[in-house]
Amino acid sequence: MFEKVNPCHPDKVADRIAGALVDLAYKKAENPRIAVEVLIGHGVCHIIAEASVSIPIEEITAAVHRIAGNLAVDYVEVPQDGHLAENQADGVHCGDNGIFKGMPVTEEQKKLSQIARSIFSKHPFDGKYILDGDRLILCQSNAETQHLREIYPDAEINPLGDWTGGTNVDTGATNRKLGSDMADSVTGGGLHGKDLSKADVSVNIYAFLKAQETGKPVTLCCAIGDDTVDGRPYEKIVEIARNYIRSVGGFEKFAEWGLV
């Protein structure tokens, strides 16, 4: 059983905005420290960022408008906590306490991800999809149910009828759709809106990639300040995650579909 949402779901819009701010931070410093939370809905986008670099409000507003439309932007920026900043002062050290799990993606999860991307390529609007064995549930806004039924005749489609979604209908918040982004690899840490020093980003990516490579579950834990994880220097973990983020086009692009 697996649920997938597309990049226009309000929660994913929030993730994408958070990712865009992290991209902006990396344009201003090679190794910035940033953690972003976004709450969006009903005409307003609220953002709080803890950061080692300052991002002008004009750049923040431009990113929000590009991704979510002409919303009012409420932006609060504060410096990173001193203890957290000191942890990275003499090199890259683990930026979180946490446990992390990487799980091989199943055929069912791959199938639904392909269905979600196929529908979104034709209907780039808010949507959510579920696959449970032979049961396929499709909720796609701004799409005619009959058109979807021609393609997926056995699916349950828009149970309440044709609908219009988006942030005027529902609110969105950062890291609220980790099940969609990580499938069975979900643990406590969120992927989006954070720099690469954060284990929630780098160790999650590393564990997921290792699970796909080995075909076996991967479980890891770390403490803030650790210099090694899984027997590797933490700097190497960060570089593996950095290369992955680059390969998908940056943090904002990563937020569109996550890891699955």
VOZASE-82756 format. One line per field, with one value per residue (C-alpha): residue number from 1; x, y, z. Coordinates in pm, 1 decimal, decimal comma. Layout:
N
seq: (NUM:...)
xx: (X:...)
yy: (Y:...)
zz: (Z:...)
This chain:
260
seq: (1:2:3:4:5:6:7:8:9:10:11:12:13:14:15:16:17:18:19:20:21:22:23:24:25:26:27:28:29:30:31:32:33:34:35:36:37:38:39:40:41:42:43:44:45:46:47:48:49:50:51:52:53:54:55:56:57:58:59:60:61:62:63:64:65:66:67:68:69:70:71:72:73:74:75:76:77:78:79:80:81:82:83:84:85:86:87:88:89:90:91:92:93:94:95:96:97:98:99:100:101:102:103:104:105:106:107:108:109:110:111:112:113:114:115:116:117:118:119:120:121:122:123:124:125:126:127:128:129:130:131:132:133:134:135:136:137:138:139:140:141:142:143:144:145:146:147:148:149:150:151:152:153:154:155:156:157:158:159:160:161:162:163:164:165:166:167:168:169:170:171:172:173:174:175:176:177:178:179:180:181:182:183:184:185:186:187:188:189:190:191:192:193:194:195:196:197:198:199:200:201:202:203:204:205:206:207:208:209:210:211:212:213:214:215:216:217:218:219:220:221:222:223:224:225:226:227:228:229:230:231:232:233:234:235:236:237:238:239:240:241:242:243:244:245:246:247:248:249:250:251:252:253:254:255:256:257:258:259:260)
xx: (0,0:142,9:26,4:184,0:110,7:223,9:425,3:111,3:-31,6:-25,4:218,5:453,5:419,8:542,9:832,6:922,3:928,1:1149,3:1377,4:1394,6:1516,3:1785,2:1893,0:1916,7:2128,2:2370,7:2409,7:2531,6:2770,7:2937,7:2818,3:2537,3:2341,5:1968,6:1645,9:1317,2:956,8:670,7:296,3:93,5:-273,0:-564,6:-363,3:-73,3:267,0:428,2:801,2:1046,2:1414,5:1705,1:2007,1:2373,9:2317,7:2064,7:1821,7:1659,4:1282,2:1264,6:1423,1:1195,4:885,6:994,2:1040,7:699,4:522,7:696,0:599,4:264,1:124,0:72,0:41,8:118,3:452,8:516,8:890,5:1085,9:1462,9:1675,8:2039,7:2123,0:2152,6:2503,8:2558,4:2458,4:2682,0:2978,6:2929,2:3023,4:3294,0:3596,6:3457,1:3147,2:3003,7:2674,1:2410,9:2136,4:2060,8:1850,4:1771,2:1748,9:1615,2:1666,5:1431,5:1437,0:1152,4:889,3:734,4:402,4:568,4:746,2:419,1:228,0:511,3:498,5:120,3:146,1:406,6:209,5:-111,5:74,8:240,1:-108,8:-276,6:-19,8:-250,9:-303,8:-342,5:-312,8:-294,4:-313,4:-232,3:-326,3:-272,5:-528,2:-709,9:-610,8:-754,6:-697,1:-784,1:-681,8:-801,8:-879,7:-926,8:-1244,4:-1322,3:-1435,6:-1103,4:-910,3:-1147,0:-1065,2:-700,0:-756,1:-1091,2:-1064,3:-960,5:-1168,8:-1154,4:-1242,3:-1485,4:-1654,4:-1665,2:-1454,8:-1278,0:-1040,6:-759,3:-455,7:-370,2:-704,5:-874,8:-622,2:-321,2:26,7:319,0:681,8:762,4:403,0:415,2:725,2:539,7:496,2:860,6:1029,3:784,6:891,5:1206,3:1020,0:1155,9:1149,6:1351,4:1221,7:1396,9:1308,2:1412,0:1752,0:2116,4:2336,7:2497,8:2163,4:2146,6:1775,6:1887,0:2221,7:2187,5:1832,4:1951,7:2258,0:2056,8:1796,5:2055,9:2243,5:1921,7:1853,1:2210,6:2217,1:1851,3:1848,3:1713,4:1960,3:1925,3:2157,8:2173,6:2392,4:2447,7:2496,8:2867,2:2953,3:3239,1:3148,0:2823,8:2806,4:3185,3:3226,9:3349,5:3046,8:3198,5:3168,5:2803,1:2741,7:2919,1:2711,7:2395,8:2529,8:2593,7:2244,7:2082,6:2286,0:2179,6:1810,7:1857,0:1871,8:1671,5:1355,4:1352,1:1424,2:1116,3:887,0:882,8:1121,0:1314,2:1049,8)
yy: (0,0:335,4:696,8:945,5:1316,0:1538,8:1864,3:2081,4:1929,1:2209,8:2020,3:1971,3:2339,1:2415,7:2170,3:2326,7:2678,0:2556,1:2390,2:2708,8:2899,6:2638,9:2675,9:3053,0:2998,7:2778,2:3053,2:3281,1:3038,9:2707,4:2548,5:2758,6:2656,6:2688,5:2534,3:2652,5:2591,4:2690,6:2710,6:2808,2:2847,6:3077,7:3360,8:3370,1:3204,0:3205,3:3126,3:3100,8:3048,2:2990,5:3072,0:3160,3:3373,5:3647,3:3611,4:3936,5:3947,4:4031,6:3696,0:3514,9:3678,0:3604,0:3235,0:3211,6:3384,8:3167,0:2845,7:2926,3:3238,6:3593,4:3527,9:3757,1:3660,9:3668,0:3602,1:3575,9:3518,3:3456,4:3349,8:2987,4:2884,0:2944,7:2587,3:2450,0:2698,5:2606,7:2238,7:2318,9:2576,9:2353,5:2122,9:1928,7:1732,2:1556,3:1825,1:1613,7:1335,5:1074,5:729,4:667,0:385,7:306,3:55,2:-84,8:57,4:-207,1:-277,5:-142,8:183,4:213,8:150,8:420,0:670,2:613,5:655,9:979,8:1125,5:1022,6:1186,5:1499,4:1538,2:1589,0:1754,1:1968,7:2045,4:1925,5:1548,1:1244,1:876,4:546,7:191,4:-102,6:-423,4:-411,7:-109,8:218,6:546,9:862,5:1209,3:1460,2:1820,3:2010,9:1687,1:1530,3:1203,0:1048,8:1127,8:957,8:659,1:604,0:558,5:379,1:198,4:-2,3:286,2:471,8:827,1:1152,2:993,6:1330,1:1429,4:1667,8:1920,8:2215,6:2189,1:2391,6:2626,0:2808,3:2483,6:2328,7:2439,1:2298,2:2254,0:2149,1:1777,0:1666,2:1419,3:1216,9:891,6:1002,9:1107,2:815,7:521,9:263,0:458,9:712,5:778,1:1093,6:1334,8:1555,0:1586,9:1937,3:2291,0:2205,7:2229,4:1925,2:1930,3:1812,9:1434,5:1455,1:1538,4:1371,0:1051,2:993,2:1024,3:809,1:531,3:532,6:511,3:233,3:33,8:63,5:-44,2:-344,2:-442,5:-469,9:-254,4:-8,3:125,6:390,4:625,0:921,4:1186,3:1553,5:1621,1:1271,4:1262,0:920,4:747,0:387,5:372,0:662,2:1014,0:1239,3:1465,8:1174,4:1121,8:1491,0:1472,1:1171,7:1366,5:1682,3:1491,0:1341,9:1682,8:1818,5:1524,5:1607,2:1981,8:2127,0:2128,4:2270,8:2002,6:1737,8:1853,8:1795,8:1416,6:1325,4:999,2:770,0)
zz: (0,0:-102,7:-135,4:-374,3:-411,7:-696,1:-689,1:-683,5:-366,9:-104,6:118,9:-175,2:-266,7:84,9:39,7:-295,5:-149,3:136,3:-119,1:-324,6:-17,7:44,9:-319,1:-264,7:46,7:-149,2:-406,8:-128,3:45,7:-32,4:291,4:436,2:742,1:697,6:823,7:672,6:773,8:543,8:609,7:306,3:228,1:155,4:8,2:254,7:274,7:620,5:632,2:921,1:838,2:1075,0:862,3:855,3:544,7:482,2:192,4:74,3:99,7:-270,5:-355,8:-112,1:-259,3:-615,2:-531,6:-362,6:-650,1:-909,2:-733,1:-571,9:-734,0:-612,6:-238,7:52,2:202,7:577,6:624,9:949,2:938,8:1248,2:1296,7:1349,6:1714,8:1847,6:1967,8:1628,0:1449,9:1671,9:1585,5:1222,7:1297,3:1230,8:961,4:863,0:1154,1:1191,7:1242,5:1402,3:1642,8:1474,0:1344,5:973,2:758,1:392,3:229,1:-125,2:-331,4:-409,2:-748,7:-619,9:-516,6:-851,0:-1034,8:-846,4:-886,7:-1261,6:-1264,5:-1063,6:-1298,6:-1605,9:-1482,1:-1366,6:-1709,3:-1855,9:-1555,7:-1367,5:-1077,4:-718,2:-701,4:-473,0:-567,5:-372,5:-477,3:-254,6:-445,7:-726,8:-579,6:-745,5:-614,1:-818,8:-690,4:-954,6:-958,1:-1276,2:-1469,8:-1605,8:-1433,6:-1761,7:-1927,2:-1646,5:-1656,8:-2023,7:-1924,7:-1591,3:-1634,6:-1311,8:-1085,5:-827,8:-959,5:-780,3:-528,6:-459,6:-826,4:-1030,8:-809,3:-798,3:-546,1:-449,2:-165,5:-184,0:-84,0:153,7:356,4:309,3:548,8:513,5:543,7:588,9:298,9:385,0:320,8:-38,4:-65,4:113,3:104,6:365,3:454,9:669,3:1018,3:1227,3:1018,1:737,8:400,6:295,4:382,4:534,6:435,6:380,0:724,5:862,1:894,4:813,5:460,9:404,3:606,5:483,3:124,0:190,8:360,2:82,8:-194,1:-15,3:20,3:-352,9:-431,3:-196,9:-218,2:161,6:445,2:598,5:953,1:1095,0:1390,7:1477,3:1740,4:1674,8:1630,7:1501,3:1251,4:1107,7:1011,4:886,4:910,1:665,1:735,4:769,9:504,4:259,1:350,7:281,7:-55,3:-162,1:-74,8:-243,2:-565,9:-552,2:-503,3:-794,1:-1011,4:-969,1:-1023,2:-672,3:-350,7:-506,3:-777,4:-513,7:-323,0:-622,4:-596,7:-314,1:-330,8:-482,8)
